[in-house]
Amino acid sequence: MSVRLKLTLSYAGFLMVAGALLLAVVWVFLLRYVPNGQITGPGPFVPNRDDLIRAFTPAASWALVFLLVFGLLGGWILAGRMLGPLARITEATRLAAGGSLSHRIALPGRQDEFRELADSFDAMLSRLEAHVAEQRRFAANASHELRTPLAITRTLLDVARTDPDPDVDALIARLRAVNTRAIDLTEALLVLSRAEQGSFARGPVDLSLVAEEAVETLLPLAEARGVTVRASCVAAWTTGSDALLLQLVSNLLHNAIVHNLPEHGTVDVLTSERGDAVEIVVENTGEMLSPARAAVLVEPFQRGSERVRTGDHAGVGLGLAIVRSIAEAHGGTLALTPRPEGGLRVTVQLRAQHP
């Protein structure tokens, strides 16, 4: 049976039970006190208990029949009105199952349980639609980025095949550079997928030690570009993956070094603990950035200025996207703030967890 039919039968059944209880009350508190047998006395005819029962039974039976019919009809109508919002929610789920995530229930009326369910379902559809759109855009960008080095490799090989006197050493060097870029992109995609899925072991991590290791690793790159790296790190314990958090800090530091002034640039790395949260801040000098430009830098395949895009350390455009995914996988947040004098301040906040 459908829910509407079940509710209808329930309404009618309760109405019949209420009618029967009312008749029982009449019998218990009224009819049983009327004496049975012939009642004689001066004046008009006085009915006894049997007379009242014979007169009352047909009327009571018709009343019960009326209550049954009224309960069935009224219950059917009332159940239909009550379950109307559920039909709209069911239709929305069918559309969503068919791939239409743009449909919204937008249930009107007061804030009852059905309205809360419909609003929650609309919010879920909005998040799913945004997530699917982001995944499609990411897949398209990733396909484009992976296709570029493969196309370059094929072009180099075609040119070398038709060249009567090819420079083998130069060809090998260029193929190696293109292949390295493709490998870097593939590894970045794997790290990004691993962070988004949260498939990693967790343990106590001191962000100050992670930051110092990242600074030590990237110090040669900073010296080669004339950038001064200054670290001010205090113990900041959290829980997570040591390897992924090292990747997070390394990406931030690499971006801060590469997207910096050509000479005499600076990068500041700070770790701190603020109550129940720990922070790591990477701040660098560089070109002026608008808040709108800074906001899109965390999107996949968004790179910095043209000067850096064509350099030796152009990257694959996934650095900050990986940072955001790693931070969110650890229950943290990522904030990008343009500096008034030029450059960027990146703040990653995670939950504090002392070992």
N, C-alpha and C positions, 0 to 999 in steps of 0.2 A: 504494500500500500504506500501511496505517496504521503509525504509529511502533511500536506493539506488535508487529506482524508483522515489521517490519524488525529490531527487537531480537531477536525469536525466531529468525529466520533467521541473524542474526549470531552468537547464542550457539551454535546448532547447527553453523554453519559452523566456528567456532573449535574446537568440540569435535571435529569430524571431522578438522580439520587436525592437532590435537594427537594424535589416535589414529593418523593416518597417519604422523606424525613418529615416534611410538613404534615402530610397525612397521618404519619405515625404520631406526631405531636397532638393532632386533633383527637386521635383515638385514645392516647394515654391520658391526656389532661381534660378531656371533655366527655367523650362517649361512654367511657367505662363507669362514669359516675351516674349515668342515667339508668334507672332501674329497668329490668327486663320483666316482661309479663304485662298483664292488663292493668292499666292504671285507671281507677274509677274515682269519681268525685263529682261534686256539683260543678256546673259550668260546662264549657266547651270540651271537645275531645283533646286528650293529652297523649301525644305519641310516646311509645316506650323506645327502648334501645333498638329492637329489631326494626321498628318503623323508621327510625332515623338512618339505620344502616341501609335499608332498602332504598331510601330516598337519596342517600349520600353516595352510594357506590357508583351508579351510572355517571353522576356529575364528576366524581373523582377520576373515573376511567377516562372520560372525555378530556378532562384537564391534563391527565398524563399523556394522552395521545397528542394534545395540542403542544405540550412542552417538548415532546419528542420531535414533532415536525418543526416547531420553532427553533429547537436546538440544532437540528440538522441544517436547516436553511441559514439561520443566523451564524452558526459555526462555520459553514462553508464560505459565506461572504466575509466574515471576520478573519478567517484563516487566510483567505486570498489577499486581503488588504495587508495583513501582517507579513505575509511572505512575499509581497510584491518586490521589496528591495532585494531579497535573496535571488529573485529571478534575474534582476539586472546584474548582480554580482556574478551569477553563473554565466550569463552571456558574455560578460567581460573576460572571464577565465577561458571560455571557449575561443574567443578572439585572440587572447594572449597565447593559448596553446597552438593556434594556427599561425603564429608569427607576427601578429599585429600588436605591437607594444605601444602604439601611439593612442589607442583608445583609452578613455578615462570614464569611470562610473559617474563621478560628480553627483553623488546622491544628495538631493535636497532634503530639507526637513530638520527636525530637531536632532540634537546630539545624543542619539541613543546607541544601543549596541550595534545595530546594522550600519549606522552612519560611521561609527568608529571603524568597523570592519572595512567598509568601502573606502574610507580615507586612508587606512593602512594599505589596502590593496593598490590604490592609486599611487601612493608614495613608493611602494615596491615596484610598480610598473615604471615610474619615472627613473628610479635608480637602475633598473634593468635596461631601459632604453638608452640611458646615458652610457652604461657599461658596454652594451653591445655596439653602440656607435663608436666608442673609444677603441674597442677591440678591432672593429673593422678598419678604422683609420690607422691604427697601429699596424695591422696586417698589411694594408696597402703600402704604408711607408716602409715597413721592413722588406717587403718584396721589391720595392723600388731600390732601396739601399743595397740589397744583396744582388740585384740584377746589374747594378752599375759596375762593380769590380769584375763580374763575369763578362760583361760586354767589353770592358776595357781589355781584359785578357784575350778575348777572341780577336779583337781588332789588332792587338800587338802581334798575335800569332799570324793573322792574315797578312799583315804588312811584312813580317819577317819572311813569310813563305814566298812572297812576290819580289822581295828585295834580292837582287843578284849578289850583293855584297853586304850581308847583314852584320851588324855589330852585336855579336853574341853576348859579350859581357854586359853591354848596356841593356839588351833585351832581358837578360836574366835579372839584372838589378831592378828593372821596372816591374817585371813579373813578380819578383819577390815582394816589392813594396805593395803591389795590388793585392797579392795573396795575404800578406800580413794584415792589411786593412779588412779583408773579408773575414779572416780569423778573429780579429778584434771585435768585429760586429757580431759574429756568431756567439762568441763568448759573452759579450754584453747582453745579448738576447737571452742566453741561458741563465745568467745571473738575475736578470730582470724577472724571468719566469719563476725562478726558484724563490725569489723574494716575495712575489705576489702570491704564490701558493703557500708560503709559510712552512715549507718542508725543510727545516733545519733544526739541529740540536741547540738547546739553550743552556746557558751557564752564566756564572758571574763574570762580568767584564768591566775592567777599569778603563774608562774612556781616555784618561790622561796617558796611559801606556799606549793605547791604540793611536792617539794623536802623535805621540813622540815617535812611534815606529813609522807612521806615514810621513812625517817631516823628514826623518832620516833617509827614507827611501827616495823622496822627491827633491832632496836638497841639491843634487847635481843638476837637475833640470832648472831649478831656480837660479843657481849660480851661472849656468850657461845663458840664461835670459836676463841676467842682471837684476834679479828680483831678490829682495831681502825678506827672509821668512823669520818671524818672531813668534815664539811659542811661550804661552803662559798657562801652564796646565797644572791643575790641582786634582787630587783624587776625586773621581766621579763614577761611582759604581752603579751598574745597571745589570739587567739580565738579558741575554741574547746570544747571538752567534758572533764569536770573535772574528771570524773570517769576513762575514758580511759587514760588520761594523767597521772593520779595517777598510773594506771596499768603499764604504760610505765616506769615511774621512779622506781616503786617497782621492776619490772623485772630486770632493769639494776642494781639496788642496791643489789638485791638478788643474781644475778650472780656474782657481784663483791665481795660479802662476801664469797660465797660458793667456787668460783674458785679463792682462795687466798692461801697465805702461811699458813701452819698449826698453827703457832704462830707468833705473832708480825707483822701480816700483816696490811696493811692500805688501806683505801678506801677514796678517795676525791670526793666530790660532789660539783659542781660549777654551778651557773646560771649566765648569763650575757646577756646584750643587745648590739648588734653590728649593728648600723644603723637601717635598716628596718628588721632585723632578731634578734631572741632571741636564745640562746644556753643553753643547759644543758649538762654538761660534767661529766661523771662518770669514774674515773681512779682508778685502783687497782694494787697492787703488785701481783705477782704470777709467774707461770712457763713461760719459754721463748716460744713465739709463732712466727711462721713464717707468713709473709703476706698472703701466700696461705692458711694457716690454719685459719687465722683470717677471711678471705673472706668468707669461707663456714659456719662459725658459725651462720650466719643469716638464713641459710636454715632450714626448719622444721626438727625436730628430730635429729639435730646435737648437741651432748653434748660435754662437756669438757673432761678432762683427766679421765683415768680409776679410779683414786683415788676418784673422785667426782661422777662418774657414779654409783658406787656401794654404796654410802653413804646414810645417812638418808635424805639428801636434793638433791637427784639426779635430781629431776624435771622430766618433760616429754619431754624435748627437743624442746619446743616451745617458750621459753622465748624471745630470740632475734628475732624470726620470728614474734611474736606478736608486739614487739617494732617496727620493720620495717613497719609492716602493719599499726599500729597506726600513726606512723610518716608520712607515705605516704598519709593516709586518711586525715591528717591535712595539706597536702601540704608541708611537710617537708622532710628532708633527714636524713639518718643514716650513720655514718662513723665509722669504726673500725680500730684502729691503734695500732699495737703491740708496747709496750714500750721497748727501748733498754735494760733496766735492768731487764726486765721480767714483765709480766702482760699485761694489755690491757687498752687502752684509747678509750672510746665510746663517740661520740659527736652526739647529736641530735639537728638539727637546724630547727626552725619553723619561720613562718612569725610573725613579731611584730605587735601587735594591741593594742593600749592603749584604756582603757575604757573611 
